[in-house]
Amino acid sequence: MHSWIFNTSVIDHVASSIYFFVSHYEIKPIHIKLPNNDHVIAKCIGTICLSYHIMIYHVLYVPEFTLNIVFVQKLTNTLDCQIVFSHDIFF
């Protein structure tokens, strides 16, 4: 199983493996600046099935990335939902 980080400070969903995608297509390259000031390029975007009930759209594919990130605000806007975090539960 691969881990996903739910983040509130990034601006896009990012996945590091093409195998996560149920569909994807090439895009004009997008340059992404990382927190360590390195740069990577996203050349594909697509849809990921995070769980049986949760599809994530417009996920950037960045193979050089070592993390998989879900942008919380984008997810809640897309799904028209709320996400609640607490010390022992996430729903």
N, C-alpha and C positions, 0 to 999 in steps of 0.2 A: 504494500500500500504506500502511496506517495502522500506526503504531507502538503497541506495548503496553509498559507499564512493569511489571516484576515487582517487587512491593514486599512487604516483611516487616512493615511497621509500620502498614498500614491495616487496616480490619476488614471491608471489603467490596470486591467487584469493582465497577468503575465504567466505563461506556462513555459517550462523548460523542455518538455518532450512532445514531439509531434503525435505520439501515441495516445495522449490525452484527448485529442480532438476527434469529434464525431464528424466534423466537416471543417474545411479550411480553404483559403484561397490566397494567392500571392497579392501583395500590395506594393505600392511605391514604398521603398525603404524608409523606415522611421528611425531616427537616431535617438537613443535613450542614454541619458547621463545617469550613471550610478552614484550612490552616496560617496563612494571612494574616488570620484571624478573620472573613472574609466567610462568608456563609451561602448555600447553594443548596438546592434542593428536588428530591428524586427522586420522580417520580409514577408511574413504571413500573419493572417488573422483568422479567427474561426470561432467555433462553438464547442464547448466542453460540457459533458454531462457529469456534474459534480456528485450527484446522487440521483436516485430514482425520480425525485420530485424537483430537482434543481438543475436547470440548464443555465450556463453562463455564456453570454454572447459577447462578441467583439473582444476576444481574448488574444493578446499578442503572443506570437510564438517567438521566443528568444532562446535558441539552443545553448548559448554561452552563459545564460543565467543559471544559477544554482538553486534558485527558489521558485516556488509557485505561489503567486500572490493573487488574492481576491480583494479588489477595492470595495470596501463595505458600502460606501455611499452609492456607487454605480450599481451594485447588486440590489440594494434596497429600492432604488429608483426603478430599475428594470422590472423587478418582481412585485413592486408596490407592496412592500412588506416592511417589517421592523425586525431587527436582530437584537437580542438581549444577551448581554454577557454578565456573568456573575462568577464568583470564585469557584463554584463547583458544577456549573451547568452552562450550556450554550444552546440557545434556541431562537 
